[in-house]
């Protein structure tokens, strides 16, 4: 999980191409790390050892992946731009995630920081 605080950006800045590209790069980095673990490469073995320190249940077995993107934004902006942002993200990342049989419509979710906290995700830094 990578955490970045974008709450200082305006709603327009958060919908900008640069912001979306930054999120996509984070997702691709995570997927590459998982792929390294699944292929049992030298770096993947090291990553797996690190991951099992914080998440002992993490499996080296290839499994279905769901991508959850957490953004910290002001609550007043959440309704107006979460759905358009998610649509643009899904559209732009589709070709990349399809390589791992990830369905953008069903396997990519966008949550606000507050919702992620309520769900118990470890999002405080």
C-alpha positions as CSV (number, residue, x, y, z in Angstrom):
1,X,0.0,0.0,0.0
2,X,1.3,3.4,-0.9
3,X,-0.2,6.4,0.8
4,X,-0.2,9.9,-0.5
5,X,-2.1,12.9,0.7
6,X,-3.7,14.9,-2.2
7,X,-6.1,16.8,0.0
8,X,-4.3,20.1,-0.6
9,X,-5.2,19.9,-4.3
10,X,-8.3,21.6,-5.6
11,X,-11.0,19.4,-7.2
12,X,-9.9,20.5,-10.7
13,X,-6.3,19.6,-9.9
14,X,-7.4,16.2,-8.6
15,X,-9.1,15.4,-11.9
16,X,-6.1,16.6,-14.0
17,X,-4.2,14.1,-16.2
18,X,-1.0,14.4,-14.0
19,X,-2.9,13.3,-10.9
20,X,-4.5,10.4,-12.7
21,X,-1.1,9.4,-14.2
22,X,0.4,9.4,-10.7
23,X,-2.2,7.1,-9.4
24,X,-1.8,4.8,-12.4
25,X,2.0,4.6,-11.9
26,X,1.4,3.6,-8.2
27,X,-1.0,0.9,-9.3
28,X,1.4,-0.4,-12.0
29,X,4.3,-0.4,-9.4
30,X,2.2,-2.5,-7.0
31,X,1.3,-5.0,-9.8
32,X,4.9,-5.3,-10.8
33,X,5.9,-6.1,-7.3
34,X,3.2,-8.7,-7.0
35,X,4.3,-10.2,-10.3
36,X,7.9,-10.4,-9.0
37,X,6.7,-12.3,-5.9
38,X,4.5,-14.6,-8.0
39,X,7.3,-15.5,-10.3
40,X,9.7,-16.0,-7.4
41,X,12.4,-13.8,-8.8
42,X,15.3,-12.8,-6.6
43,X,13.7,-9.4,-5.9
44,X,10.3,-11.0,-5.5
45,X,11.7,-13.3,-2.7
46,X,13.0,-10.2,-0.9
47,X,9.7,-8.4,-1.3
48,X,7.8,-11.5,-0.1
49,X,10.0,-11.6,3.0
50,X,9.3,-8.0,3.7
51,X,5.6,-8.3,3.1
52,X,5.2,-11.3,5.4
53,X,6.7,-9.2,8.2
54,X,3.7,-6.9,8.2
55,X,1.1,-9.2,6.6
56,X,1.9,-12.8,7.7
57,X,-1.1,-14.2,5.7
58,X,0.3,-12.9,2.4
59,X,0.5,-15.8,0.0
60,X,3.1,-16.3,-2.7
61,X,0.4,-18.1,-4.8
62,X,-1.1,-16.3,-7.7
63,X,-4.5,-15.0,-6.8
64,X,-7.3,-12.8,-7.9
65,X,-6.3,-9.1,-7.4
66,X,-8.7,-6.3,-6.5
67,X,-7.3,-2.8,-6.7
68,X,-8.4,-0.3,-4.0
69,X,-7.3,3.2,-4.5
70,X,-7.6,5.5,-1.5
71,X,-7.6,9.2,-1.9
72,X,-7.7,11.8,0.8
73,X,-9.9,14.6,-0.2
74,X,-12.2,17.1,1.4
75,X,-15.7,15.5,2.0
76,X,-17.4,18.3,0.1
77,X,-15.6,17.3,-3.1
78,X,-16.2,13.5,-2.7
79,X,-19.6,13.2,-4.4
80,X,-18.8,15.6,-7.3
81,X,-15.6,14.0,-8.5
82,X,-15.1,10.4,-7.2
83,X,-17.3,8.9,-9.9
84,X,-15.7,10.8,-12.8
85,X,-12.3,10.1,-11.5
86,X,-13.0,6.4,-11.1
87,X,-14.4,6.3,-14.7
88,X,-11.2,8.0,-16.1
89,X,-8.9,5.8,-14.1
90,X,-10.6,2.6,-15.2
91,X,-10.6,3.7,-18.8
92,X,-6.9,4.7,-18.7
93,X,-5.6,1.6,-16.8
94,X,-7.7,-1.0,-18.6
95,X,-5.0,-2.2,-21.0
96,X,-2.4,-2.6,-18.2
97,X,-4.5,-4.5,-15.7
98,X,-6.1,-6.8,-18.3
99,X,-2.7,-8.5,-18.5
100,X,-3.4,-9.9,-15.1
101,X,-7.1,-10.7,-15.8
102,X,-8.2,-7.8,-13.7
103,X,-11.6,-6.5,-14.7
104,X,-11.5,-2.7,-14.3
105,X,-15.3,-2.4,-13.8
106,X,-15.4,-4.9,-10.9
107,X,-11.9,-5.1,-9.6
108,X,-10.9,-1.5,-9.2
109,X,-12.5,0.6,-6.5
110,X,-11.9,4.2,-5.4
111,X,-12.4,5.1,-1.7
112,X,-12.1,8.2,0.3
113,X,-9.7,8.2,3.2
114,X,-12.5,8.4,5.6
115,X,-14.4,5.4,4.1
116,X,-11.2,3.4,4.1
117,X,-10.7,4.1,7.8
118,X,-14.2,3.1,8.6
119,X,-13.6,-0.2,6.7
120,X,-10.5,-0.8,8.9
121,X,-7.9,-0.4,6.1
122,X,-4.5,0.6,7.5
123,X,-4.5,4.1,6.0
124,X,-3.0,6.3,8.7
125,X,0.5,7.5,8.3
